[in-house]
Amino acid sequence: MLDPATPFRNSLPVSAAAHGLPDLLLIERARGADARAIETLTSRYAQRLFRIARSILGDDEAAESAVQEACVEAFDELRRREPAGKFAVWLTRLTLERVRAWRESRVAVPPPPVYRHPLEPAIDALPEVFRTVFVLRAVEGISGTETAAALGLNVTTVRTRLYRAHRRLNGGATLQAGPSVFELDGARAERIVDQVREGLRARGA
């Protein structure tokens, strides 16, 4: 059983030692409002969360803002209750919910076409139900079981949607998804961690 959550407090900067700690220990510390643990978990999963937000919103800046807000909500909620099941799945599902709510609360503005990988425009053109599965499975590289849990689907549906996504990506035979697709650059990752820290500090004030 994890310790009861306490108000957010300052801690030391993220260190190499903290990055080597397992999720379970970091979660326990994060529920105790340890800033280093929160920053480490945010940094650990920022790439995945950015990619899933980007797959829904279609815009880097919007995805960054949505992930910041989603992480603040997630870690604020973590202080009140234990995550249900695997932390990475819980965090991904909660982020998906917050990103979709974030999208509904804002006026849609067509984003400028900024692409770094030749496969990105084709992924953006996929229907969202295929796009999110493709990003988690083919780009982020997580298992079908974890993808299904994160999206609230069964494994067969995930497999079918991934197959259909590959079929729709006509260049998929020659253009392979990899770590550079919807990549979270270092400066953006640091901003997300900083904003999550500041957002939680403001809530604990």
N, C-alpha and C positions, 0 to 999 in steps of 0.2 A: 504494500500500500504506500502511495506517495504521500509526502508531507502536505499539510494544508497549504493553500496558496497564501502569500503575503504580499503587501504592497511592493511595487517596483522599486528597486534600489540601484544605485550606481555600483559599478564593479570595474575591474581592470579591463583594458582593451583585449580583443580577441587574440589569443596566442596560439603558437603551433601546438602546444600541449593540449589546449582546449579542443582544437580541431581533431585531435586523435582520440577523443573520448567517445564512447558509444552513445547512441541516441538515448537509451534508457536513463543513463546518468545525467545527461544534459537536460532531459525533460524534467527529471526530479528537481534539478537546480533551477530550471526556468519557471517551474511552478512556485518555487520559492523566491521568484523575482530576481534571479541572478542575471545581470545584464550580459556578462560574458557568455553564459550558456545560451541566452536568447540570440545574441549576435552570431554565435557559432552555428546554431540551428538555422537561422535565417540565411547565412552564407552558404550552408551545406545544401539547402533546397531551393535557393533563389533561381538557379538556372532552370530547374524543372518548372517552377511556378511561373517564371517569366514566359517560358515556351508555351505552357498551357493557356496563359492569359493572352499571349500574342496570337495563338491559334483561334481564339474567340473574337478578339477585338480587331485584329488585322493592322495594328499600329504599335510601333515600339514605345512611343511616349505614353500612350494610353495604357499599354500593358504594364509599364513601370509603375505608373500611378496606382493602377488597380492592385498590383502585387503589394505595394507598400501598405495600402489600406487593408487588404486582406490579411497580411501578416500581423498588423496591429490588432485586428479583430481576433485572429487565431490565438495569439499569445495572451491577449486579455482574457479570452475564454478559457485558455489552458489553465490559468490561475484559479479558475472556479471549478473545473471538473477535469477528470482524467480523459485522455483521448480514447475513443472506442476503437480497439484493434490496433493495427500497425500505425505508428505515428506518421510515416510518410504518406500513407493512404488517407488518414484522417486529415492531414494538412492539405493534401491535394484536393480532396472533396470539398473541404471548407473554402478553399481558395476558388474553386470552380463556382460555388454558390455566390461568393462575394463578387467575383468578376462579372457574373451574369447580372447580379443586382446593380453593380456599378454601371454596366452598359445600359440597363433600363432607365437609370436615373439621369442620364446625360443625352443631350442632343447629338445625334450621329453626324459627324463631320468627316467627309472622305479624307483619309490620310494620304500624304504624299507618297508616291511609289519609291520606297527605299529598299533595295534588295542587295544582299551581299552574296548569296548563294544562288546559282541558276535554277535550283529547284523551288525556291521560295514562292515565286509568283504562281506556280502550278499548285502548290499546297494551299495558298490563299484562295484559289479558285474552287477548291473542293467544298462540298456542303459541310457545314459545321460538324455533323454527326460523324463524318468520315475523317475530317481534319483533326479533331481532338484525339481520336484513336490512333491515327497515323503518327501524330506528333509524339504521343506517349510511347507507342510501340517502336516505330521505326527511327525516330529522331532521338528521343530520350533513352530508348533501349530498355524500358522496364518490361517485366513479364506480362503475359496475357492475363494471368490471374490477378496481378496487382492492378493492371489497367482496368479490368472488369470491376474490381472493388472500388477503385477511385471514381469511376464513372457511374457506378450503380447499375452495371450491366452484367449479363452472364458471359462466360468465356466464349461460348459459341457466337454470340452477337459481336463480340470484339473481333473474333477471327473473321467473321463475314465482312464486317465493316473495313477491316484492314485489307482484305482481299479486294474489295470494291474500290478502295482508295488507290491501291496499286494499279488496278485496271484503268482508273480514270487518269492516272498520271502517265500519260503516253510516253514521256521520256524516262520513266522509271527503270527501264531496262538498261539505260546507259548512264543515267544520273542517279547516283546513290545518295540517300540521306546520310548525313554524318554529323559530327559535333559542331560543324560551322553553320548548320541550319538554325536560324533564329537564335543565334548565339548571344549570350549575355556578356557584354564587354565589361572589363574591370571597373571602369568609372561608374557605369550604371549599377553594377553590383554593390559598389561601395555606397552609392546614394541610397539604394534600397535599405541596406543595413542601417545607415545613419538615420533615415527617416522612420524606420520601425522603432529604433531606440528612442528617438525624440517623441514619437507618437505615444509610446507606452509611458514615457516619463511624464508627458502632459496628462495622461489619464490618471497617473498615480499621484499627481500633485494635489 
